[in-house]
Amino acid sequence: MPLRLYDLCGADDLRFSPYCARAKMALALKGLAYETVPVPFTGIAAIAGGGHATVPVLEDGDRRVSDSFAIAEYLEDRHPEPPIFAPGPAGRAAARFVEGALFGIVHAAAMPIVGKTIHDRLQPADQPYFRETREAKLGRSLEAAHADRESRLPEARKLFFPLRHTLARSAWFGGDRPLYVDAVVYGTAHWLHAVNDADWFAGDPTLTDWFERCRAIVGAGAPA
Ligand SMILES: N[C@@H](CCC(=O)N[C@@H](CS)C(=O)NCC(=O)O)C(=O)O
């Protein structure tokens, strides 16, 4: 039975979730075949079960793993070769740091910029839920946040400086091969580009080249 990944979907089957993209790249890096099951926001609770339900969820036979980082660790423990974390606890801690920095800094800065665009690209049945939950977090309407996106975008783009800083010296976070840290950053980049709000890496060949190489890995590790 192939691995199955429950994957957030918008209108026209748009797969934009940063966390699901991370899980897909982790699976591809491991060379594992998988199939995806599209899930709208309003369908997540039914498949994730219990607590604060989120996707991705990986199904491996009768085993279910939720949370993208837990999925990467599960894959690493179950299929050690090729490794996707640098050796030892330090490798996982470094990946956690990157995950946290992206969530706390980049996602926080990007959400007001891309929130309305995401909303507009969801299935109509998902839109009220998304609006209510995201406006509560933003403290204002999606439209009000969208109105000053042009002025916020340059500062938000600068938040990718650490990525440029790293890739100027190394093809991947793993040196000559990609690691899960690449997948973590790729997921965020995929999210921002998939909702088609702006070309976040415009005019930056280093970031564009790395992003295209990540995309090729995810595309080649395509679903079973
Ligand atoms: N830390 C979790 C976060 C997953 C997450 O927030 N996923 C979003 C989709 S991008 C979700 O399922 N949200 C459910 C909701 O907003 O109700 C992970 O890395 O998997």
The ligand as an SDF file (V2000), in Angstrom:
LIG
                    3D

 20 19  0  0  0  0  0  0  0  0999 V2000
    3.1380   22.7090   12.6150 N   0  0  0  0  0  0  0  0  0  0  0  0
    2.2230   22.1350   11.6770 C   0  0  0  0  0  0  0  0  0  0  0  0
    1.3730   23.2120   11.0540 C   0  0  0  0  0  0  0  0  0  0  0  0
    0.4510   22.6710   10.0130 C   0  0  0  0  0  0  0  0  0  0  0  0
   -0.6020   23.7000    9.5970 C   0  0  0  0  0  0  0  0  0  0  0  0
   -0.8040   24.7220   10.2490 O   0  0  0  0  0  0  0  0  0  0  0  0
   -1.2650   23.3880    8.4750 N   0  0  0  0  0  0  0  0  0  0  0  0
   -2.3360   24.2420    8.0150 C   0  0  0  0  0  0  0  0  0  0  0  0
   -2.4470   24.1800    6.5110 C   0  0  0  0  0  0  0  0  0  0  0  0
   -1.1670   25.1050    5.7360 S   0  0  0  0  0  0  0  0  0  0  0  0
   -3.6330   23.7040    8.5630 C   0  0  0  0  0  0  0  0  0  0  0  0
   -3.8720   22.5150    8.5260 O   0  0  0  0  0  0  0  0  0  0  0  0
   -4.4790   24.5820    9.1030 N   0  0  0  0  0  0  0  0  0  0  0  0
   -5.7260   24.1700    9.6260 C   0  0  0  0  0  0  0  0  0  0  0  0
   -6.5760   25.3370    9.9910 C   0  0  0  0  0  0  0  0  0  0  0  0
   -6.1520   26.4710    9.8220 O   0  0  0  0  0  0  0  0  0  0  0  0
   -7.6970   25.0580   10.4170 O   0  0  0  0  0  0  0  0  0  0  0  0
    3.0260   21.3640   10.6100 C   0  0  0  0  0  0  0  0  0  0  0  0
    4.2120   21.7080   10.4130 O   0  0  0  0  0  0  0  0  0  0  0  0
    2.4960   20.4180   10.0200 O   0  0  0  0  0  0  0  0  0  0  0  0
  1  2  1  0
  2  3  1  0
  2 18  1  0
  3  4  1  0
  4  5  1  0
  5  6  2  0
  5  7  1  0
  7  8  1  0
  8  9  1  0
  8 11  1  0
  9 10  1  0
 11 12  2  0
 11 13  1  0
 13 14  1  0
 14 15  1  0
 15 16  2  0
 15 17  1  0
 18 19  2  0
 18 20  1  0
M  END
$$$$
